[in-house]
Amino acid sequence: QVRGLCGTYNWNQQDEFTTPAGDVETGIAAFANKYRASSDCAMLSPVPLEPCDAFTGHRELAEDACAILHGPAFQ
């Protein structure tokens, strides 16, 4: 049996966000916050982050890395 951040792997998408307490969250941030290892960890906000905005200067690195996946070796 699998559960937690990996989901339940039972082909039922309705219970994929089951928390350690057994309730089912509807949002990704609320679900992930239930699995925080420490109260010292920051809570995730319900608004998704824009990675390119949050990590300025890393866009070029990410684009170079993704170019490999879009290249002929993976076609």
Biopython code that builds the backbone (N, CA, C, O; Angstrom):
import numpy as np
from Bio.PDB.StructureBuilder import StructureBuilder

atoms = [
    (1, "GLN", "N", (0.837, -1.186, 0.000)),
    (1, "GLN", "CA", (0.000, 0.000, 0.000)),
    (1, "GLN", "C", (0.873, 1.238, 0.000)),
    (1, "GLN", "O", (1.866, 1.318, 0.724)),
    (2, "VAL", "N", (0.499, 2.181, -0.804)),
    (2, "VAL", "CA", (1.226, 3.433, -0.911)),
    (2, "VAL", "C", (0.282, 4.557, -0.498)),
    (2, "VAL", "O", (-0.907, 4.532, -0.815)),
    (3, "ARG", "N", (0.821, 5.532, 0.205)),
    (3, "ARG", "CA", (0.043, 6.714, 0.535)),
    (3, "ARG", "C", (1.014, 7.836, 0.852)),
    (3, "ARG", "O", (2.224, 7.622, 0.916)),
    (4, "GLY", "N", (0.488, 9.011, 1.047)),
    (4, "GLY", "CA", (1.351, 10.145, 1.336)),
    (4, "GLY", "C", (1.541, 11.002, 0.116)),
    (4, "GLY", "O", (0.655, 11.107, -0.732)),
    (5, "LEU", "N", (2.702, 11.614, 0.030)),
    (5, "LEU", "CA", (2.969, 12.519, -1.082)),
    (5, "LEU", "C", (2.969, 11.805, -2.427)),
    (5, "LEU", "O", (2.813, 12.451, -3.464)),
    (6, "CYS", "N", (3.141, 10.495, -2.431)),
    (6, "CYS", "CA", (3.122, 9.731, -3.678)),
    (6, "CYS", "C", (1.710, 9.365, -4.114)),
    (6, "CYS", "O", (1.531, 8.815, -5.200)),
    (7, "GLY", "N", (0.711, 9.654, -3.304)),
    (7, "GLY", "CA", (-0.654, 9.260, -3.629)),
    (7, "GLY", "C", (-0.936, 7.857, -3.136)),
    (7, "GLY", "O", (-0.133, 7.274, -2.407)),
    (8, "THR", "N", (-2.082, 7.311, -3.535)),
    (8, "THR", "CA", (-2.485, 5.991, -3.053)),
    (8, "THR", "C", (-2.250, 4.894, -4.082)),
    (8, "THR", "O", (-2.240, 3.711, -3.742)),
    (9, "TYR", "N", (-2.066, 5.278, -5.315)),
    (9, "TYR", "CA", (-1.797, 4.349, -6.415)),
    (9, "TYR", "C", (-2.847, 3.239, -6.487)),
    (9, "TYR", "O", (-2.523, 2.062, -6.641)),
    (10, "ASN", "N", (-4.110, 3.648, -6.373)),
    (10, "ASN", "CA", (-5.205, 2.678, -6.465)),
    (10, "ASN", "C", (-6.151, 3.008, -7.621)),
    (10, "ASN", "O", (-7.262, 2.484, -7.687)),
    (11, "TRP", "N", (-5.710, 3.867, -8.519)),
    (11, "TRP", "CA", (-6.454, 4.298, -9.700)),
    (11, "TRP", "C", (-7.694, 5.131, -9.358)),
    (11, "TRP", "O", (-8.542, 5.352, -10.221)),
    (12, "ASN", "N", (-7.805, 5.587, -8.127)),
    (12, "ASN", "CA", (-8.905, 6.452, -7.708)),
    (12, "ASN", "C", (-8.342, 7.843, -7.462)),
    (12, "ASN", "O", (-7.723, 8.089, -6.427)),
    (13, "GLN", "N", (-8.550, 8.748, -8.401)),
    (13, "GLN", "CA", (-7.981, 10.077, -8.274)),
    (13, "GLN", "C", (-8.650, 10.900, -7.186)),
    (13, "GLN", "O", (-8.123, 11.947, -6.809)),
    (14, "GLN", "N", (-9.780, 10.469, -6.674)),
    (14, "GLN", "CA", (-10.494, 11.221, -5.650)),
    (14, "GLN", "C", (-9.797, 11.175, -4.296)),
    (14, "GLN", "O", (-10.076, 12.013, -3.439)),
    (15, "ASP", "N", (-8.901, 10.223, -4.081)),
    (15, "ASP", "CA", (-8.234, 10.129, -2.774)),
    (15, "ASP", "C", (-6.730, 10.365, -2.839)),
    (15, "ASP", "O", (-6.004, 10.004, -1.913)),
    (16, "GLU", "N", (-6.263, 10.967, -3.924)),
    (16, "GLU", "CA", (-4.821, 11.191, -4.085)),
    (16, "GLU", "C", (-4.249, 12.163, -3.073)),
    (16, "GLU", "O", (-3.076, 12.050, -2.717)),
    (17, "PHE", "N", (-5.040, 13.114, -2.597)),
    (17, "PHE", "CA", (-4.533, 14.107, -1.649)),
    (17, "PHE", "C", (-4.957, 13.763, -0.222)),
    (17, "PHE", "O", (-5.314, 14.651, 0.552)),
    (18, "THR", "N", (-4.917, 12.478, 0.128)),
    (18, "THR", "CA", (-5.250, 12.068, 1.488)),
    (18, "THR", "C", (-4.102, 12.441, 2.423)),
    (18, "THR", "O", (-2.945, 12.117, 2.159)),
    (19, "THR", "N", (-4.432, 13.122, 3.512)),
    (19, "THR", "CA", (-3.429, 13.612, 4.464)),
    (19, "THR", "C", (-3.131, 12.554, 5.520)),
    (19, "THR", "O", (-3.834, 11.546, 5.596)),
    (20, "PRO", "N", (-2.102, 12.768, 6.333)),
    (20, "PRO", "CA", (-1.807, 11.811, 7.410)),
    (20, "PRO", "C", (-2.987, 11.632, 8.374)),
    (20, "PRO", "O", (-3.120, 10.581, 9.001)),
    (21, "ALA", "N", (-3.836, 12.648, 8.492)),
    (21, "ALA", "CA", (-4.995, 12.555, 9.385)),
    (21, "ALA", "C", (-6.154, 11.796, 8.737)),
    (21, "ALA", "O", (-7.139, 11.484, 9.406)),
    (22, "GLY", "N", (-6.043, 11.498, 7.445)),
    (22, "GLY", "CA", (-7.074, 10.744, 6.754)),
    (22, "GLY", "C", (-8.071, 11.586, 5.988)),
    (22, "GLY", "O", (-8.923, 11.034, 5.290)),
    (23, "ASP", "N", (-7.997, 12.904, 6.093)),
    (23, "ASP", "CA", (-8.902, 13.746, 5.314)),
    (23, "ASP", "C", (-8.313, 13.978, 3.929)),
    (23, "ASP", "O", (-7.126, 13.739, 3.706)),
    (24, "VAL", "N", (-9.132, 14.436, 3.011)),
    (24, "VAL", "CA", (-8.684, 14.654, 1.640)),
    (24, "VAL", "C", (-8.701, 16.157, 1.357)),
    (24, "VAL", "O", (-9.740, 16.810, 1.460)),
    (25, "GLU", "N", (-7.540, 16.687, 1.003)),
    (25, "GLU", "CA", (-7.422, 18.100, 0.658)),
    (25, "GLU", "C", (-7.739, 18.290, -0.822)),
    (25, "GLU", "O", (-7.565, 17.372, -1.623)),
    (26, "THR", "N", (-8.201, 19.471, -1.177)),
    (26, "THR", "CA", (-8.509, 19.749, -2.574)),
    (26, "THR", "C", (-7.426, 20.555, -3.266)),
    (26, "THR", "O", (-7.377, 20.596, -4.495)),
    (27, "GLY", "N", (-6.545, 21.204, -2.486)),
    (27, "GLY", "CA", (-5.491, 22.018, -3.078)),
    (27, "GLY", "C", (-4.112, 21.461, -2.787)),
    (27, "GLY", "O", (-3.886, 20.821, -1.759)),
    (28, "ILE", "N", (-3.209, 21.710, -3.692)),
    (28, "ILE", "CA", (-1.845, 21.205, -3.566)),
    (28, "ILE", "C", (-1.130, 21.797, -2.357)),
    (28, "ILE", "O", (-0.476, 21.072, -1.607)),
    (29, "ALA", "N", (-1.248, 23.110, -2.162)),
    (29, "ALA", "CA", (-0.550, 23.767, -1.053)),
    (29, "ALA", "C", (-1.057, 23.249, 0.293)),
    (29, "ALA", "O", (-0.256, 22.945, 1.177)),
    (30, "ALA", "N", (-2.370, 23.146, 0.456)),
    (30, "ALA", "CA", (-2.934, 22.648, 1.714)),
    (30, "ALA", "C", (-2.481, 21.217, 1.972)),
    (30, "ALA", "O", (-2.170, 20.854, 3.106)),
    (31, "PHE", "N", (-2.444, 20.409, 0.920)),
    (31, "PHE", "CA", (-2.000, 19.021, 1.042)),
    (31, "PHE", "C", (-0.531, 18.948, 1.457)),
    (31, "PHE", "O", (-0.176, 18.213, 2.379)),
    (32, "ALA", "N", (0.314, 19.710, 0.776)),
    (32, "ALA", "CA", (1.746, 19.687, 1.081)),
    (32, "ALA", "C", (2.020, 20.212, 2.481)),
    (32, "ALA", "O", (2.916, 19.712, 3.161)),
    (33, "ASN", "N", (1.267, 21.205, 2.922)),
    (33, "ASN", "CA", (1.471, 21.747, 4.263)),
    (33, "ASN", "C", (1.197, 20.723, 5.356)),
    (33, "ASN", "O", (1.764, 20.819, 6.444)),
    (34, "LYS", "N", (0.339, 19.749, 5.084)),
    (34, "LYS", "CA", (0.057, 18.705, 6.076)),
    (34, "LYS", "C", (1.260, 17.778, 6.280)),
    (34, "LYS", "O", (1.338, 17.077, 7.289)),
    (35, "TYR", "N", (2.185, 17.774, 5.335)),
    (35, "TYR", "CA", (3.361, 16.911, 5.402)),
    (35, "TYR", "C", (4.630, 17.661, 5.794)),
    (35, "TYR", "O", (5.729, 17.123, 5.656)),
    (36, "ARG", "N", (4.495, 18.893, 6.279)),
    (36, "ARG", "CA", (5.690, 19.632, 6.711)),
    (36, "ARG", "C", (6.363, 18.860, 7.840)),
    (36, "ARG", "O", (5.703, 18.411, 8.777)),
    (37, "ALA", "N", (7.662, 18.712, 7.744)),
    (37, "ALA", "CA", (8.423, 17.945, 8.733)),
    (37, "ALA", "C", (8.595, 18.704, 10.040)),
    (37, "ALA", "O", (8.789, 18.090, 11.090)),
    (38, "SER", "N", (8.527, 20.012, 9.993)),
    (38, "SER", "CA", (8.760, 20.821, 11.173)),
    (38, "SER", "C", (7.924, 22.093, 11.076)),
    (38, "SER", "O", (7.694, 22.613, 9.985)),
    (39, "SER", "N", (7.478, 22.582, 12.211)),
    (39, "SER", "CA", (6.746, 23.846, 12.195)),
    (39, "SER", "C", (7.681, 25.009, 11.847)),
    (39, "SER", "O", (7.220, 26.120, 11.586)),
    (40, "ASP", "N", (8.985, 24.756, 11.845)),
    (40, "ASP", "CA", (9.943, 25.777, 11.428)),
    (40, "ASP", "C", (9.910, 25.993, 9.913)),
    (40, "ASP", "O", (10.338, 27.040, 9.427)),
    (41, "CYS", "N", (9.406, 25.012, 9.170)),
    (41, "CYS", "CA", (9.313, 25.127, 7.718)),
    (41, "CYS", "C", (8.196, 26.097, 7.363)),
    (41, "CYS", "O", (7.147, 26.112, 8.007)),
    (42, "ALA", "N", (8.424, 26.887, 6.361)),
    (42, "ALA", "CA", (7.416, 27.860, 5.929)),
    (42, "ALA", "C", (6.219, 27.151, 5.320)),
    (42, "ALA", "O", (6.361, 26.135, 4.639)),
    (43, "MET", "N", (5.033, 27.703, 5.575)),
    (43, "MET", "CA", (3.813, 27.187, 4.961)),
    (43, "MET", "C", (3.807, 27.604, 3.489)),
    (43, "MET", "O", (4.242, 28.704, 3.149)),
    (44, "LEU", "N", (3.318, 26.733, 2.631)),
    (44, "LEU", "CA", (3.165, 27.076, 1.227)),
    (44, "LEU", "C", (1.926, 27.930, 1.056)),
    (44, "LEU", "O", (0.922, 27.719, 1.737)),
    (45, "SER", "N", (1.989, 28.876, 0.167)),
    (45, "SER", "CA", (0.812, 29.692, -0.107)),
    (45, "SER", "C", (-0.032, 28.981, -1.150)),
    (45, "SER", "O", (0.495, 28.191, -1.932)),
    (46, "PRO", "N", (-1.330, 29.246, -1.178)),
    (46, "PRO", "CA", (-2.184, 28.580, -2.162)),
    (46, "PRO", "C", (-1.947, 29.049, -3.589)),
    (46, "PRO", "O", (-2.383, 28.395, -4.537)),
    (47, "VAL", "N", (-1.262, 30.171, -3.751)),
    (47, "VAL", "CA", (-0.981, 30.676, -5.093)),
    (47, "VAL", "C", (0.288, 29.998, -5.598)),
    (47, "VAL", "O", (1.323, 30.074, -4.936)),
    (48, "PRO", "N", (0.235, 29.336, -6.752)),
    (48, "PRO", "CA", (1.435, 28.671, -7.262)),
    (48, "PRO", "C", (2.552, 29.666, -7.565)),
    (48, "PRO", "O", (2.308, 30.765, -8.063)),
    (49, "LEU", "N", (3.750, 29.268, -7.262)),
    (49, "LEU", "CA", (4.915, 30.101, -7.564)),
    (49, "LEU", "C", (5.227, 30.038, -9.047)),
    (49, "LEU", "O", (5.001, 29.023, -9.705)),
    (50, "GLU", "N", (5.738, 31.115, -9.548)),
    (50, "GLU", "CA", (6.267, 31.131, -10.901)),
    (50, "GLU", "C", (7.776, 30.923, -10.768)),
    (50, "GLU", "O", (8.482, 31.848, -10.367)),
    (51, "PRO", "N", (8.282, 29.746, -11.091)),
    (51, "PRO", "CA", (9.697, 29.453, -10.875)),
    (51, "PRO", "C", (10.644, 30.465, -11.499)),
    (51, "PRO", "O", (11.676, 30.792, -10.913)),
    (52, "CYS", "N", (10.306, 30.962, -12.674)),
    (52, "CYS", "CA", (11.209, 31.912, -13.327)),
    (52, "CYS", "C", (11.232, 33.243, -12.594)),
    (52, "CYS", "O", (12.244, 33.944, -12.621)),
    (53, "ASP", "N", (10.129, 33.605, -11.937)),
    (53, "ASP", "CA", (10.102, 34.838, -11.161)),
    (53, "ASP", "C", (10.783, 34.649, -9.811)),
    (53, "ASP", "O", (11.473, 35.547, -9.329)),
    (54, "ALA", "N", (10.590, 33.477, -9.199)),
    (54, "ALA", "CA", (11.136, 33.217, -7.873)),
    (54, "ALA", "C", (12.648, 33.009, -7.907)),
    (54, "ALA", "O", (13.335, 33.306, -6.930)),
    (55, "PHE", "N", (13.165, 32.507, -9.011)),
    (55, "PHE", "CA", (14.590, 32.190, -9.103)),
    (55, "PHE", "C", (15.189, 32.898, -10.312)),
    (55, "PHE", "O", (15.594, 32.261, -11.284)),
    (56, "THR", "N", (15.238, 34.206, -10.237)),
    (56, "THR", "CA", (15.768, 34.964, -11.359)),
    (56, "THR", "C", (17.208, 34.543, -11.641)),
    (56, "THR", "O", (17.985, 34.272, -10.725)),
    (57, "GLY", "N", (17.532, 34.497, -12.885)),
    (57, "GLY", "CA", (18.878, 34.087, -13.292)),
    (57, "GLY", "C", (18.980, 32.598, -13.573)),
    (57, "GLY", "O", (19.977, 32.151, -14.141)),
    (58, "HIS", "N", (17.983, 31.827, -13.193)),
    (58, "HIS", "CA", (18.020, 30.386, -13.426)),
    (58, "HIS", "C", (17.248, 29.989, -14.685)),
    (58, "HIS", "O", (17.292, 28.834, -15.107)),
    (59, "ARG", "N", (16.546, 30.944, -15.276)),
    (59, "ARG", "CA", (15.750, 30.635, -16.458)),
    (59, "ARG", "C", (16.622, 30.067, -17.579)),
    (59, "ARG", "O", (16.271, 29.057, -18.188)),
    (60, "GLU", "N", (17.758, 30.716, -17.850)),
    (60, "GLU", "CA", (18.635, 30.251, -18.921)),
    (60, "GLU", "C", (19.151, 28.847, -18.630)),
    (60, "GLU", "O", (19.212, 28.009, -19.530)),
    (61, "LEU", "N", (19.518, 28.589, -17.389)),
    (61, "LEU", "CA", (19.991, 27.260, -17.009)),
    (61, "LEU", "C", (18.903, 26.216, -17.241)),
    (61, "LEU", "O", (19.178, 25.139, -17.770)),
    (62, "ALA", "N", (17.673, 26.528, -16.850)),
    (62, "ALA", "CA", (16.553, 25.601, -17.032)),
    (62, "ALA", "C", (16.266, 25.373, -18.512)),
    (62, "ALA", "O", (16.010, 24.244, -18.932)),
    (63, "GLU", "N", (16.308, 26.431, -19.291)),
    (63, "GLU", "CA", (16.054, 26.291, -20.724)),
    (63, "GLU", "C", (17.123, 25.443, -21.395)),
    (63, "GLU", "O", (16.812, 24.647, -22.281)),
    (64, "ASP", "N", (18.370, 25.598, -20.988)),
    (64, "ASP", "CA", (19.452, 24.777, -21.540)),
    (64, "ASP", "C", (19.262, 23.308, -21.172)),
    (64, "ASP", "O", (19.468, 22.418, -21.998)),
    (65, "ALA", "N", (18.868, 23.066, -19.923)),
    (65, "ALA", "CA", (18.663, 21.679, -19.479)),
    (65, "ALA", "C", (17.479, 21.049, -20.202)),
    (65, "ALA", "O", (17.542, 19.884, -20.596)),
    (66, "CYS", "N", (16.405, 21.805, -20.378)),
    (66, "CYS", "CA", (15.225, 21.277, -21.060)),
    (66, "CYS", "C", (15.458, 21.078, -22.547)),
    (66, "CYS", "O", (14.814, 20.236, -23.173)),
    (67, "ALA", "N", (16.379, 21.851, -23.114)),
    (67, "ALA", "CA", (16.669, 21.721, -24.540)),
    (67, "ALA", "C", (17.149, 20.309, -24.861)),
    (67, "ALA", "O", (16.894, 19.800, -25.952)),
    (68, "ILE", "N", (17.826, 19.689, -23.938)),
    (68, "ILE", "CA", (18.288, 18.308, -24.143)),
    (68, "ILE", "C", (17.095, 17.377, -24.311)),
    (68, "ILE", "O", (17.099, 16.502, -25.177)),
    (69, "LEU", "N", (16.063, 17.570, -23.472)),
    (69, "LEU", "CA", (14.873, 16.719, -23.552)),
    (69, "LEU", "C", (14.079, 16.943, -24.823)),
    (69, "LEU", "O", (13.407, 16.034, -25.310)),
    (70, "HIS", "N", (14.154, 18.154, -25.363)),
    (70, "HIS", "CA", (13.454, 18.469, -26.594)),
    (70, "HIS", "C", (14.299, 18.193, -27.823)),
    (70, "HIS", "O", (13.835, 18.375, -28.949)),
    (71, "GLY", "N", (15.522, 17.760, -27.623)),
    (71, "GLY", "CA", (16.445, 17.521, -28.730)),
    (71, "GLY", "C", (16.242, 16.181, -29.407)),
    (71, "GLY", "O", (15.357, 15.416, -29.024)),
    (72, "PRO", "N", (17.051, 15.894, -30.403)),
    (72, "PRO", "CA", (16.891, 14.684, -31.215)),
    (72, "PRO", "C", (17.086, 13.382, -30.435)),
    (72, "PRO", "O", (16.537, 12.353, -30.829)),
    (73, "ALA", "N", (17.838, 13.397, -29.363)),
    (73, "ALA", "CA", (18.074, 12.166, -28.614)),
    (73, "ALA", "C", (16.796, 11.608, -27.999)),
    (73, "ALA", "O", (16.712, 10.408, -27.736)),
    (74, "PHE", "N", (15.802, 12.460, -27.767)),
    (74, "PHE", "CA", (14.571, 12.003, -27.136)),
    (74, "PHE", "C", (13.358, 12.073, -28.070)),
    (74, "PHE", "O", (12.215, 12.070, -27.611)),
    (75, "GLN", "N", (13.607, 12.134, -29.354)),
    (75, "GLN", "CA", (12.491, 12.233, -30.299)),
    (75, "GLN", "C", (11.958, 10.877, -30.681)),
    (75, "GLN", "O", (11.017, 10.783, -31.469)),
]
sb = StructureBuilder()
sb.init_structure("model")
sb.init_model(0)
sb.init_chain("A")
sb.init_seg("    ")
for serial, (resi, resn, name, xyz) in enumerate(atoms, 1):
    if name == "N":
        sb.init_residue(resn, " ", resi, " ")
    sb.init_atom(name, np.array(xyz, "f"), 0.0, 1.0, " ", f" {name:<3s}", serial, name[0])
structure = sb.get_structure()
